[in-house]
């Protein structure tokens, strides 16, 4: 009897070893969640209205530097939840319709957000989430003697969404994406109509912070991009439509820009297959 048991165990050993060998690559696989960095240069046209400074629209050109950092989160399923940081610095140079006066604007913003993603048919990926961010800047009209500047400051909670798909352009993988962000709740700064900043400096701080929603503090960021992955580096080409507007205390501030975007993604997107079977890369963009 014991001889039959030993013989059965010896016959079963090869199949047991084979099953362990099949599971070894998965158990030894390392999950990599790289930080994808995108650095952009934007240039385009802008139109500004700030009735605190002037009742006229000023139009001209806008320049911006921006950065995006994305990463899949180490949750139970890192393919579902992603995190991103956004930061930008933009400068606007505008003139009034008669070209008799110039207005300048400088603005910086930073946001952090989370998004849930879903894999859809036809290779599409959908994400939806939210972000929290701050914006601060100034609009400057040199010809105004009493009130030459208007301060900009807001804290925004935004709804975000994106849709993307990977295609091939010859032998080059390309990630096409549509990215949308709409501030939905805000706390923003605005003085009373005609209130000089000198009064604020003297201590008149009443009624400077306002609650904002789509009705009195509307904004939108819409980026359409194509990322060409060459392996060690990827190139981004895109179009960025941006609106920021507010109407409170009989003061209307509006800034609308259309910009061409060109950017670089160091180390690429990882769309090209690499001979590293023991590493599973989970990218936050696709």
Residue pairs with C-beta under 8 A, 6 or more apart in sequence:
25 277
25 278
28 278
29 277
29 278
29 279
29 280
30 278
30 279
30 280
31 78
31 279
31 280
31 282
32 279
32 280
32 281
32 282
33 71
33 72
33 73
33 74
33 78
33 282
33 284
34 71
34 267
34 270
34 281
34 283
35 69
35 70
35 71
36 68
36 69
36 70
36 71
36 265
36 269
36 283
36 284
36 285
37 67
37 68
37 69
37 265
37 266
37 267
38 67
38 68
38 69
38 70
38 236
38 263
38 264
38 265
39 65
39 66
39 67
39 263
39 264
39 265
39 266
40 64
40 65
40 66
40 67
40 68
40 236
40 238
40 261
40 262
40 263
41 63
41 64
41 65
41 261
41 262
41 263
42 62
42 63
42 64
42 65
42 66
42 90
42 240
42 259
42 260
42 261
43 61
43 62
43 63
43 64
43 259
43 260
44 61
44 62
44 240
44 257
44 258
44 259
44 260
45 59
45 60
45 61
45 62
45 257
45 258
45 259
46 59
46 60
46 61
46 62
46 92
46 94
46 105
46 255
46 256
46 257
46 258
47 57
47 58
47 59
47 94
47 254
47 255
47 256
47 257
48 57
48 58
48 59
48 92
48 94
48 103
48 105
48 139
48 254
48 255
49 56
49 57
49 58
49 252
49 253
49 254
49 255
50 103
50 139
50 141
50 150
50 251
50 252
50 253
50 254
51 193
51 250
51 251
51 252
51 253
52 147
52 150
52 191
52 193
52 194
52 251
52 253
53 103
53 139
53 141
53 144
53 147
53 148
53 149
53 150
54 96
54 101
54 103
54 141
54 144
56 96
56 97
57 96
57 97
58 94
58 95
58 96
58 101
58 102
58 103
59 94
59 95
59 97
60 92
60 93
60 94
60 95
60 102
61 92
61 93
61 94
62 90
62 91
62 92
62 93
62 257
62 259
63 90
63 91
64 88
64 89
64 90
64 91
64 259
65 88
65 89
65 90
66 86
66 87
66 88
66 89
67 85
67 86
67 87
67 88
68 84
68 85
68 86
69 84
69 85
70 82
70 83
70 84
70 85
70 284
70 285
71 82
71 83
71 84
71 284
72 78
72 79
72 81
72 82
72 83
72 282
72 283
72 284
73 81
73 82
73 83
73 114
75 81
78 282
79 117
79 282
80 116
80 117
81 114
81 115
81 116
81 117
82 114
82 115
82 117
82 127
82 129
82 284
83 112
83 113
83 114
83 115
83 284
84 112
84 113
84 115
84 131
84 284
85 110
85 111
85 112
86 109
86 110
86 111
86 112
86 113
86 131
86 133
87 108
87 109
87 110
87 111
88 108
88 109
89 106
89 107
89 108
90 105
90 106
90 107
90 108
90 257
91 104
91 105
91 106
91 107
92 103
92 104
92 105
92 106
92 107
92 255
92 257
93 102
93 104
94 102
94 103
94 104
94 105
95 101
95 102
95 103
96 102
96 103
101 141
101 142
101 143
102 141
102 142
103 139
103 140
103 141
104 139
104 140
105 137
105 138
105 139
105 140
105 255
106 137
106 138
106 140
107 135
107 136
107 137
107 138
107 152
108 135
108 136
108 137
109 133
109 134
109 135
109 136
110 133
110 134
111 131
111 132
111 133
111 134
111 156
111 158
112 131
112 132
112 133
113 129
113 130
113 131
113 132
113 133
113 158
113 160
114 129
114 130
114 131
115 127
115 128
115 129
115 130
115 160
115 162
116 127
116 128
116 129
117 125
117 126
117 127
118 125
118 126
118 127
119 125
120 126
122 165
123 165
123 166
124 163
124 164
124 165
125 162
125 163
125 164
125 165
125 286
126 161
126 162
126 163
127 160
127 161
127 162
127 163
127 164
128 159
128 160
128 161
129 159
129 160
129 161
130 157
130 158
130 159
130 160
131 157
131 158
131 160
131 181
132 155
132 156
132 157
132 158
133 155
133 156
133 158
134 153
134 154
134 155
134 156
135 152
135 153
135 154
135 156
135 244
136 152
136 153
136 154
137 151
137 152
137 153
138 149
138 150
138 151
138 152
139 149
139 150
139 152
139 253
140 148
140 149
140 150
141 148
141 149
141 150
142 148
146 196
147 196
147 197
149 197
150 253
151 189
151 197
152 189
152 253
153 188
153 189
154 183
154 186
154 187
154 188
154 189
154 212
154 217
155 186
155 187
155 188
156 183
156 185
156 186
156 212
156 219
157 183
157 184
157 185
157 186
158 181
158 182
158 183
158 184
158 219
159 181
159 182
159 184
160 179
160 180
160 181
160 182
161 179
161 180
162 177
162 178
162 179
162 180
163 177
163 178
164 175
164 176
164 177
164 178
164 285
164 286
165 175
165 176
166 173
166 174
166 175
166 176
166 271
166 286
167 173
167 174
167 176
168 174
169 228
172 228
172 229
172 230
173 228
173 229
173 269
173 271
173 272
174 226
174 227
174 228
174 229
175 225
175 226
175 227
175 229
175 269
175 271
175 285
175 286
176 225
176 226
177 223
177 224
177 225
177 226
177 227
177 285
178 222
178 223
178 224
179 221
179 222
179 223
179 224
179 225
180 220
180 221
180 222
180 223
181 220
181 221
182 214
182 219
182 220
182 221
183 212
183 217
183 218
183 219
184 213
184 214
185 211
185 212
185 213
186 211
186 212
186 213
186 217
187 209
187 210
187 211
187 212
188 209
188 210
188 212
188 217
188 246
188 248
189 208
189 209
189 210
190 208
190 210
190 246
190 248
190 249
190 251
190 253
191 197
191 200
191 208
191 249
191 251
192 207
192 249
193 249
193 250
193 251
195 204
200 208
207 249
210 216
210 217
210 248
210 249
212 246
212 248
216 246
216 247
216 248
217 245
217 246
217 248
218 243
218 244
218 245
218 246
219 243
219 244
219 245
220 241
220 242
220 243
221 240
221 241
221 242
222 240
222 241
222 242
223 238
223 239
223 240
223 241
223 261
224 238
224 239
225 236
225 237
225 238
225 239
225 261
226 236
226 237
226 238
227 234
227 235
227 236
227 265
227 269
227 285
228 234
228 235
228 236
228 237
229 265
229 268
229 269
229 270
229 271
229 272
230 268
231 268
231 272
232 267
232 268
233 264
233 265
233 266
233 267
233 268
234 264
234 265
234 268
234 269
235 262
235 263
235 264
235 265
236 261
236 262
236 263
236 264
236 265
237 261
237 262
237 263
238 260
238 261
238 262
238 263
239 258
239 259
239 260
239 261
240 257
240 258
240 259
240 260
240 261
241 257
241 258
241 259
242 255
242 256
242 257
242 259
243 254
243 255
243 256
244 253
244 254
244 255
245 252
245 253
245 254
245 255
245 256
246 252
246 253
246 254
247 253
269 283
269 285
269 286
270 281
270 283
271 286
